[in-house]
Amino acid sequence: MTDHPNWAAGLRTSATVLTVRQVQDYHAMTLVAPAVAERFRPGQFVALAVGGEHTARLARRCFAVYEVKPDYGGTVELVFDHRGGADPGTGWLVGRRARDMVDMVGPLGRPFRLPRDPVSCLLVGGGPGAAALFALADTLRRRECRVHFLLADRSAPAVFGARSAQRIGDSAAVVTEDGSLGDTGTAGDVLPRVIEESGADVVYACGPTELLRAVSAVASRYGLPSQVSVEEFLQRTGACGTGLCMACVLPIVGDDGITRMVRACSDGPVLRGDRVRWGDLGTIPFDALGAPRALGGAL
């Protein structure tokens, strides 16, 4: 794998809305942002200000990037979930129209590391997080890698990109919990079979935390390296996207075996799946570097 240097902070720009449309259970927004499109690498994300110029909403919304087209005016396309209308921020984005302006910072975060040589790559996605895998697939194909997809969610309308995966992938499998599309079950249920059938050398994943946990565990059993994007973690915690708020910290085991709390936005969102302490998410493990000691403990 080729590694990346520390990535500088993203650019702040005023992006022009091109389209906002519904795609199955989700919404896709295409914005014109040439400088961001030019710098983007698969796995990075952008942070959008929501609410307009005079809003009191300070927190941005962080989204993985589905597709960039530097040669077509410099467009950046995002896919996000606004079912139920629980988040007024994404509700504001849904209401944007062509030629509206949105304040954008990006690209942010560390991208996926890419293979040095052509290998067989398995891309596993769930929900809108699967959108982040398609820019990766395009880059891998240009490196002459074989690309296989496994897409999973609860039902057919929630599976993003099934047709695109069948078109561009060397193979594409789908699994839904209710059996309405593809196999019945979860990604973890069918992943061993897909790994064996695809001859995967490396596994990439983006989606809900439970999917990433399952992918990391199965990949480790097969001795395969896994890279997971914890992009959902940024959305769930309401993170700032720049590393300042410390809302998106999670425990990671370093090369030295020591657990440290890292920020999903600036140290990720792409992390090694086998290094994440999935059972300790939402906590600071007692053995983590700098963890607080219990009151009354030895000094």
Secondary structure by P-SEA (a helix, b strand, c coil): ccccccccbbbbbbbbbccccccccbbbbbbbbaaaaaacccccbbbbbcccccccccbbbbbbbccccccccbbbbbbbbbcccccaaaaaaaaccccbbbbbbccccccbbbbccbbbbbbbbccccaaaaaaaaaaaaaabbbbbbbbbcccccccccaaaaaacccbbbbbbcccccccccccccaaaaaaaaacccbbbbbccaaaaaaaaaaaaaacbbbbbbaaaaaaaaccccccccccbbbbbbccccbbbbbbcccccccccccccccccccccccccccccccccccc
